């Protein structure tokens, strides 16, 4: 299964999320491919599909579909934890009607810190 962009990267035991806008950004970011991912790190695409990050192909991480999906509610929980970790207030009020809208919230946090 192919990744439907955008996507977020979820690190194990860490509320931090990383927004990745498209395949080109994924391919061009050397840091994403040189990082040693744990088995519990994963990528979630805008459909909620989960991909493991431990398989390498030609020195690049090759995300593998895990045959699992996260629901909008689960993703909102991740976004709220990420927001709280950034020190934002009122995270309980965060809401998005779709996974892609939830990803836009993560993107907005990234844009604010740039």
Buried (B, 14 or more C-beta within 10 A) or exposed (E): EEBEBBBBBBBEEEBEBBBBEEEEBBEEEEEBBEBEBEEEBBBBBBEBBBBBBBEEEEEEBEBBBEEEBBEBEBBBBBBBBBBBBBEEEEBEEBEBEEBBBBBBBBBEBEEEEE
